[in-house]
Amino acid sequence: MLKLTNTLTGALEPFTPADGVTVRMYTCGPTVHDFAHIGNFRTYVFEDVLRRHFKSKWNLSHVMNITDIDDKIMRKAAERKIDIREYTAPFTAAFFEDSARLRIEKPDVITAATDYIPEMIALVERLLANGHAYREGNSIYFRISSFPSYGRLSRLDRRELKVGARIDADEYEKEQPNDFVLWKGPKDDTEPRWEAPFGTGRPGWHLECSAMAMKQLGETLDIHWGGVDNILPQHENEIAQSEAATSKPFARLWVHGEHLLIEGEKMAKSKGNFFTLRDLLEKGYSAQAIRYLLLSVQYRKQLNFTMSGLEQAQHSLDRIREFLFRLQTARLQEGTTPELTQLVSTARTKFEAGLDDDLNTPQALGAVFDLIRACNIALDREQVREGDRAAILAWFAEVDSRLAIIPATEEVLARDDEIDALVERRNAARRNRDFAEADRVRNELFDRGIVIEDTREGTKWRRK
Ligand SMILES: [Zn+2]
């Protein structure tokens, strides 16, 4: 049974969708003022592993917003004298390109805040009508003193609440639990604005999450996910503005992923350790290794993201690729063996139990390497049969459908006529006992990133 840690209660809780059939999941998407950084992608990679795990058990309806109205976006668009959508379009496109490189599946519904203005206006009207919102100047604020459980998610000491104090900024610190703005009157002529019955303005930050989630998924979601840095104010405010309107719990389960550190330090542009996916790809690391490293530590633990960690991740992927190459090219006898059937079954059980245990990805990866180790021994002893190979490959396909880290068969078995010719020239030199020439060709192949192995079935080559 799947268990996940609920931030609301702090406890590890069994999870099933409310209707037993479809998981209704909401993710706070990117604020598209810039390229997403690698810390953002840690959260999205974990959401992706969770969505894939959900899909192995139930149907899934997954909604994500794109925050395209926010102080930073408005400021940057104004600096460039362009419309906010013109400013955000390339960053939104880049986010989905980067996500695709990391094999992050797309949520079923993705919508921009600017597509949900009528729904947000309706939500503000509801909150004005029931007394949870009030007007001050030409803006509308949420009255946190009217919502007794404000701060429950973040374990905020209610004595810290600044009753009657107001905050206009989209992002603010934990030290300022003030009444937050739901609808902002324009500060100057350049700000984008929309007409509403309660005055011209623009929505407050993440009002769209409540409006969009409730419209697409119903008033109580099964699960809402995000990074720990989203808990306050973003998620507290989402809970307050949703539950004050509906009097129902906004989400049954809140899940939060931990931060990552870069080489042991907090990532910051000022420290020069701030990386987007593009920065790391330019340094020559593969998206596959980056994904592997991001999911190699359980989501609730802090991950220390290092360049040597990326190299180790690449090494782990190479081990998987080497094993699959060996397995797929081995000459095997017909049939199956009970020992191998048992090995696959043990690995599968350990893998599923790991993911069910609060998405323990290190345990799931451990199951993959246990199987590789045992199968390599079985291959040495010629104990693996055709049927076993099929069962192992089928299980690796299942692992890939969950973790998306297994190299594709075409990649494992990649052929190349030019390389084949070089391998043949090297073998011919060996047959002629011209070992100097054989070594020279082998080194040339190595420089091209090709490793060759002499096996009982002849010489095999693979990419490093
Ligand atoms: Zn949100």
Boltz pocket constraint, residues with backbone or C-beta under 6 A from the ligand:
constraints:
  - pocket:
      binder: B
      contacts: [[A, 27], [A, 28], [A, 29], [A, 206], [A, 209], [A, 234], [A, 238]]
      max_distance: 6.0
